[in-house]
């Protein structure tokens, strides 16, 4: 053995010895079940929350994560959020190779400091300090340590060991300590079947979870946030930006919010008050008044994010919004409410968790804003009909339409008397309606010429109304993508109408395509469904882990007149079809109008709902059968 090799071996052994008091994190020691489906493994996660007083909280975090491949880089938590009220007291990181040997050390000055918001926010004091590094070899391990302090105790961090798909957890712990006079509440969610231990000693609560296998995303599963284990923490007494609170339930929380964050922020200039009153006629009812006010807001303001200090929860005043003509969701909602007050229409500021993907409820039994709300809309209560909900940040949405961003979830409505949990509008299957009325002309050469009218309502409207604001080029691309199963499609005419009064989107399109039908000698095969062919077949899972959730149902009704080529007659045609099951229904009927004309009737319904994972294969089979039936053809033969 040469001297150089002896020296290298000696250095290696010395390095190993230096880790004798600390676990050596190598990928070789990761249990096999945590490697499966994982791009990264949290080897150790420690969160310590120390509430020193009602106006001082210190959070210490340490995470050791082994990244197995480049896709695991997204699971690395190496950033800290701060603003005028959150201070970063300590920040450091260490990188280790696959032998567990330290290869790099990062100090606070090695981290980058950037704004925490995107360009859609006008101004904000929110910032992120993050570690910018490029791994050169996998696996590697990163240890990240941060200490922050804040005067806000309204948002106590939750214990959330699993924070993403393809991420497993070896060990994770959480502790929270508080003064003797503090009442810390906790709520455990989805801990069954996990290796969990917890203890309460004096004024400290400790939780430990280990051996969480990686979650793999599965189509039609519940939102990730609703399936992962979590422990929530909150206090009945807290400080928020210098405003103290003592709450017992959502009613008292709402009252505190109204009296401290909303009260006194609805004043308007005399000129604006006169302008709003001038819009209203003596015989206008409250609904008409509300529509006029909503249109005024849409015509005279625009959305820009504003998140400074207490502005993270408190809206800027209606007076300021009126002056600058812009605001965030909080400011624009408060502004709309203020204008409605002028014309005598009662409305309420409403906080909720908004997302088209994570449809999450405000927890009725756990009072805390932490992680439960991220958006504000306006509630107009109705005595007999459904409440009206207004999305005040949009200049395009119709009055009273909220879409999949805020629909069908429990929200906190804030009234002068206090807060109350109310459920937003749920768009039922029959409301999420698309109707197609079309005429398809098949030529003797097998080409097709189409004129079609498509009317979309409910959530189907929500997915299409944006087409009213795109260029003709983009609209042409949209239709060629929608009917991509028709080769050589050429758009002749396209007209769209965003009918905001009736909340429906109307499309009138004409197109043609040569070689639509297949001609074989004396015969021609013509696909029946040219305009709404279902090609979606959900992914297959041999061992599905997650339940089946269909978030929103819909109904499609198609009536299409098919004019057959004059030189041909029908040789054979598909039989009428009716499929009904717990997931929905599919119906297809063919009517003979005359010798050369068929009427194609199709109805496809998918029901929303939650189902056990065992039902997924049946759900997939249903979609598979619909796709097959939608590809049915009629056989023609020359006369």
Residue pairs with C-beta under 8 A, 6 or more apart in sequence:
12 99
12 101
15 101
16 24
19 100
23 43
23 44
24 99
24 100
25 43
25 44
25 64
25 66
25 96
25 100
25 141
26 66
26 98
26 99
26 100
26 141
27 41
27 66
27 68
27 98
27 139
28 98
30 41
30 43
30 66
30 170
31 170
31 211
33 211
33 213
34 41
34 168
34 169
34 170
34 211
34 213
34 214
35 41
35 68
35 168
36 168
36 213
36 214
37 166
37 168
37 213
37 214
37 215
37 216
38 68
38 72
38 166
38 167
38 168
38 213
38 214
39 67
39 68
39 69
39 71
39 72
39 74
39 75
39 166
39 167
39 214
40 65
40 66
40 67
40 68
40 72
40 73
40 75
40 76
40 166
40 167
40 168
41 65
41 66
41 68
41 167
41 168
41 169
41 170
42 63
42 64
42 65
42 75
42 161
42 167
42 168
42 169
42 170
42 171
42 172
43 64
43 65
43 66
43 141
43 170
43 171
44 62
44 63
44 64
44 170
44 171
44 172
45 61
45 62
45 63
45 64
45 161
45 169
45 171
45 172
45 173
46 60
46 61
46 62
46 63
46 172
46 173
46 174
47 59
47 60
47 61
47 157
47 159
47 173
47 174
47 175
48 59
48 60
48 61
48 174
48 175
48 176
48 177
49 57
49 58
49 59
49 156
49 157
49 174
49 175
49 176
49 177
49 233
50 57
50 58
50 59
50 60
50 176
50 177
51 57
51 153
51 156
51 176
51 177
51 178
51 179
51 182
51 184
51 235
52 58
52 179
53 179
54 153
54 182
54 237
54 238
54 239
54 244
55 151
55 153
55 239
55 242
55 244
56 149
56 150
56 151
56 153
57 149
57 150
57 151
57 152
57 153
57 156
58 89
58 147
58 148
58 149
59 147
59 148
59 149
59 150
59 157
60 145
60 146
60 147
61 144
61 145
61 146
61 147
62 143
62 144
62 145
63 77
63 143
63 144
64 141
64 142
64 143
64 144
65 75
65 76
65 77
65 141
65 142
65 144
66 139
66 140
66 141
67 73
67 75
67 76
67 135
67 138
67 139
67 140
67 141
67 142
68 138
68 139
69 138
69 139
70 135
70 138
71 166
72 138
72 166
72 167
73 135
74 164
75 163
75 164
75 166
75 167
76 142
76 144
77 144
77 163
78 93
78 130
78 131
78 133
78 142
78 144
79 128
79 129
79 130
79 131
80 88
80 91
80 128
80 129
80 130
80 146
80 148
81 116
81 126
81 127
81 128
82 88
82 126
82 127
82 128
82 129
82 148
83 116
83 124
83 125
83 126
83 127
83 309
83 312
84 125
84 308
84 309
85 150
85 151
85 152
85 241
85 309
86 148
86 149
86 150
86 152
87 148
87 149
87 150
88 108
88 129
88 146
88 147
88 148
89 147
89 148
89 149
90 108
90 145
90 146
90 147
91 107
91 108
91 111
91 129
91 145
91 146
91 147
92 105
92 106
92 107
92 108
92 144
92 145
93 105
93 106
93 110
93 131
93 142
93 143
93 144
93 145
94 102
94 104
94 105
94 106
94 142
94 143
95 102
95 103
95 104
95 105
95 106
95 133
95 140
95 141
95 142
95 143
96 102
96 103
96 140
96 141
96 142
96 143
97 103
97 137
97 140
97 141
98 137
98 139
98 140
98 141
100 141
103 140
104 133
106 131
106 133
108 129
110 131
111 129
111 130
111 131
111 132
112 129
112 130
112 131
112 132
113 127
113 128
113 129
114 127
114 128
114 130
115 124
115 126
115 127
115 128
116 124
116 126
116 127
116 128
117 124
117 126
117 305
117 307
120 303
120 304
120 305
121 304
121 305
121 306
121 307
121 328
122 304
122 305
122 306
122 326
123 306
123 308
124 305
124 306
124 307
124 308
125 307
125 308
125 309
126 307
126 312
131 144
151 239
151 241
151 242
152 238
152 239
152 240
152 241
153 235
153 237
153 238
153 239
153 240
154 238
154 239
154 240
154 245
154 368
154 369
154 370
155 368
155 369
155 370
155 371
156 176
156 184
156 233
156 234
156 235
156 368
156 370
157 233
157 370
158 230
158 231
158 232
158 233
158 370
158 371
159 172
159 174
159 207
159 209
159 230
159 231
159 233
160 228
160 229
160 230
161 169
161 172
161 209
161 212
161 228
161 229
162 169
162 212
162 215
162 228
162 229
163 228
164 224
165 214
165 215
165 216
165 217
165 224
166 214
166 215
166 216
167 214
167 215
168 212
168 213
168 214
169 209
169 210
169 211
169 212
170 210
170 211
171 208
171 209
171 210
172 208
172 209
172 210
172 212
173 206
173 207
173 208
173 209
174 206
174 207
174 208
174 231
175 204
175 205
175 206
175 207
176 184
176 204
176 205
176 233
177 203
177 204
177 205
178 184
178 203
178 235
179 203
180 203
182 203
182 235
182 237
183 235
183 236
183 237
184 205
184 233
184 234
184 235
185 233
185 234
185 235
185 236
185 366
185 367
186 205
186 231
186 232
186 233
186 234
187 231
187 232
187 363
187 365
187 366
188 230
188 231
189 229
189 230
189 231
189 232
190 227
190 228
190 229
190 230
191 209
191 229
191 231
194 209
194 211
194 212
194 229
195 209
195 210
195 211
196 207
196 208
196 209
196 229
197 207
197 208
198 205
198 206
198 207
198 208
199 205
199 206
200 206
205 233
207 231
209 229
212 229
215 224
215 227
215 228
215 545
215 546
216 545
217 224
218 539
218 541
218 544
218 545
218 546
219 538
219 539
220 538
220 548
220 549
220 550
220 616
220 619
221 227
221 546
221 547
221 548
221 549
222 546
222 547
222 549
222 610
223 355
223 357
223 358
223 359
223 360
224 358
225 358
225 360
226 358
226 360
227 546
232 363
232 366
232 368
232 370
232 371
233 368
233 370
234 366
234 367
234 368
234 370
236 246
236 247
236 248
236 367
237 244
237 245
237 246
238 244
238 245
239 245
240 310
240 313
241 309
241 310
241 313
241 314
242 310
243 260
243 261
243 310
245 253
245 256
245 260
246 252
246 256
247 253
247 256
247 367
248 367
249 367
250 362
250 364
250 367
250 412
250 418
250 419
250 420
250 421
251 417
251 418
251 419
251 420
252 418
252 419
253 367
253 369
253 412
253 418
253 419
254 412
254 413
254 414
254 415
254 418
254 419
254 420
255 416
255 417
255 418
255 419
257 313
257 351
257 414
257 419
258 349
258 414
258 415
258 416
258 418
261 310
261 313
261 314
261 315
262 314
262 315
262 334
262 349
262 414
265 314
265 315
265 316
265 317
265 318
265 334
265 338
266 317
266 318
266 334
266 337
266 338
266 341
267 317
267 318
267 319
267 338
268 318
268 319
268 322
268 338
268 339
268 342
269 319
269 322
269 323
272 322
272 339
273 342
275 296
276 293
276 296
276 339
276 342
276 343
277 342
277 343
279 292
279 293
279 296
280 289
280 292
280 343
281 288
284 292
286 344
286 345
287 388
289 340
289 343
289 344
289 345
290 340
290 345
290 347
290 380
290 388
290 390
290 399
291 399
292 343
293 336
293 339
293 340
293 343
293 345
294 336
294 390
294 392
294 399
295 399
296 339
297 332
297 335
297 336
297 339
297 392
298 394
298 395
298 396
299 395
300 325
301 321
301 325
301 326
301 327
301 332
301 335
302 325
302 326
302 395
303 326
303 327
303 328
303 329
303 332
303 393
303 394
303 395
304 326
304 327
304 328
305 328
306 316
306 327
306 328
306 330
306 331
307 328
311 328
311 330
313 330
313 369
314 330
315 327
315 328
315 330
315 331
315 333
315 334
315 335
315 349
315 376
316 327
316 328
316 330
316 331
316 334
317 334
318 334
318 335
318 337
318 338
318 339
320 327
320 331
321 327
321 331
321 332
321 334
321 335
322 335
327 334
327 335
328 393
329 375
329 376
329 377
329 392
329 393
330 376
332 392
332 393
333 349
333 350
333 376
333 377
333 378
333 390
333 392
334 349
335 392
336 347
336 378
336 390
336 392
337 347
337 348
337 349
337 378
340 346
340 347
340 380
341 347
345 380
346 380
346 381
347 378
347 379
347 380
347 381
347 390
348 378
348 379
348 380
348 381
348 413
348 414
348 415
349 376
349 378
349 379
349 413
349 414
350 376
350 377
350 378
350 379
350 389
350 411
350 412
350 413
350 414
350 422
351 362
351 369
351 373
351 375
351 376
351 411
351 412
351 414
352 362
352 373
352 374
352 375
352 376
352 377
352 406
352 409
352 410
352 411
352 412
352 424
353 360
353 361
353 362
353 372
353 373
353 374
353 375
353 409
354 374
354 375
354 377
354 405
354 406
355 374
355 405
356 403
356 404
356 405
359 404
359 407
359 408
359 409
359 551
360 372
360 409
361 409
361 410
362 372
362 373
362 409
362 410
362 411
362 412
362 421
363 372
364 410
364 421
366 372
373 412
375 405
375 406
376 392
377 389
377 390
377 391
377 392
377 402
377 406
377 411
377 424
378 389
378 390
378 392
379 387
379 388
379 389
379 411
379 413
379 422
380 387
380 388
380 389
380 390
381 387
382 388
386 425
387 422
387 425
388 399
388 400
389 400
389 402
389 406
389 424
389 425
390 399
390 400
390 402
391 397
391 401
391 402
391 403
391 405
391 406
396 465
396 466
396 468
396 469
396 498
397 403
397 465
398 500
398 501
398 503
399 500
400 503
401 461
401 462
401 503
402 424
402 425
403 459
403 462
404 459
404 462
404 551
404 552
406 424
407 424
407 425
407 426
407 427
407 459
408 423
408 424
408 425
408 426
408 427
408 552
409 423
409 424
410 421
410 422
410 423
411 421
411 422
411 423
411 424
412 419
412 420
412 421
413 419
413 420
413 421
413 422
427 458
427 459
427 552
428 458
428 553
429 553
429 554
429 555
429 605
429 606
429 607
429 608
430 555
431 457
431 458
431 459
432 457
432 458
432 459
432 460
432 552
432 553
432 554
432 555
433 455
433 456
433 457
433 458
433 460
433 554
433 555
433 556
433 557
434 454
434 455
434 456
434 457
434 460
434 532
434 554
434 555
434 556
434 557
435 454
435 455
435 556
435 557
435 558
435 559
436 452
436 453
436 454
436 531
436 532
436 556
436 557
436 558
436 559
436 560
437 452
437 453
437 559
437 560
438 450
438 451
438 452
438 453
438 530
438 531
438 558
438 559
438 560
438 561
439 450
439 451
439 452
439 560
439 561
439 563
440 448
440 449
440 450
440 530
440 531
440 560
440 561
440 562
440 563
441 448
441 449
441 450
441 563
442 448
442 516
442 517
442 524
442 526
442 562
442 563
442 564
442 565
443 449
443 565
444 565
444 566
444 567
444 568
445 514
445 519
446 514
446 515
446 516
446 517
446 518
446 519
446 524
446 526
446 565
447 512
447 513
447 514
447 515
447 516
447 517
448 486
448 512
448 513
448 516
448 517
448 530
449 510
449 511
449 512
450 509
450 510
450 511
450 512
450 530
450 531
451 508
451 509
451 510
452 507
452 508
452 509
452 510
452 531
452 560
453 506
453 507
453 508
454 506
454 507
454 509
455 504
455 505
455 506
455 507
456 463
456 464
456 504
456 505
456 507
457 503
457 504
457 505
458 554
459 552
459 554
460 554
461 503
461 504
461 505
464 505
464 507
465 498
465 505
467 475
467 478
467 496
467 505
467 507
468 496
468 497
468 498
468 505
470 478
472 494
475 494
475 496
476 491
476 494
479 489
479 491
479 494
479 509
479 511
480 489
480 491
483 489
483 511
483 530
483 531
485 533
485 535
486 513
486 516
486 530
487 513
487 515
487 516
488 513
488 514
488 515
489 511
489 512
489 513
490 511
490 512
490 513
491 509
491 510
491 511
492 510
492 511
492 512
493 508
493 509
493 510
494 507
494 508
494 509
494 510
495 507
495 508
495 509
496 505
496 506
496 507
496 508
497 505
497 506
497 507
497 508
498 505
499 505
499 506
516 526
516 527
516 530
517 524
517 525
517 526
517 527
518 524
518 525
522 637
522 638
523 571
523 635
523 636
523 637
523 638
524 565
524 568
524 635
524 636
524 637
525 633
525 634
525 635
525 636
526 562
526 564
526 633
526 634
526 636
527 533
527 631
527 632
527 633
528 562
528 574
528 590
528 600
528 632
528 633
528 634
529 558
529 560
529 600
529 602
529 630
529 631
529 632
530 560
531 558
531 560
532 556
532 558
532 602
532 604
532 630
533 627
533 630
533 631
534 604
534 623
534 626
534 627
534 630
535 627
535 630
536 623
536 627
537 620
537 623
537 624
537 627
538 616
538 619
538 620
538 623
539 620
540 620
541 616
544 613
544 616
545 613
546 613
547 610
547 611
547 612
547 613
548 610
548 611
548 612
548 613
548 615
548 616
548 619
549 609
549 610
549 611
550 583
550 606
550 607
550 608
550 609
550 611
550 619
551 608
552 608
553 584
553 605
553 606
553 607
553 608
553 609
554 605
554 606
555 603
555 604
555 605
556 602
556 603
556 604
556 605
557 602
557 603
558 600
558 601
558 602
558 603
559 599
559 600
559 601
560 599
560 600
560 602
561 593
561 597
561 598
561 599
561 600
562 597
562 598
562 599
562 600
563 596
563 597
564 570
564 596
564 597
564 598
564 636
565 596
565 636
566 596
567 638
567 639
568 636
568 637
568 638
568 639
569 595
569 636
569 637
569 638
569 639
570 634
570 635
570 636
571 635
571 636
571 637
572 634
572 635
573 590
573 598
573 634
573 635
574 588
574 590
574 629
574 632
574 633
574 634
576 588
576 589
576 590
577 586
577 587
577 588
577 589
577 629
578 585
578 586
578 587
579 585
579 586
579 587
579 622
579 625
579 626
579 629
581 618
581 622
582 607
582 611
582 615
582 618
583 606
583 607
583 611
583 615
583 618
583 619
583 622
584 604
584 605
584 606
584 607
584 622
585 603
585 604
585 605
586 603
586 604
586 605
586 622
586 625
586 626
586 629
587 601
587 602
587 603
587 604
588 600
588 601
588 602
588 603
588 629
588 632
589 601
590 598
590 599
590 600
590 601
591 598
591 599
591 601
592 598
592 599
593 599
598 634
602 630
604 626
611 619
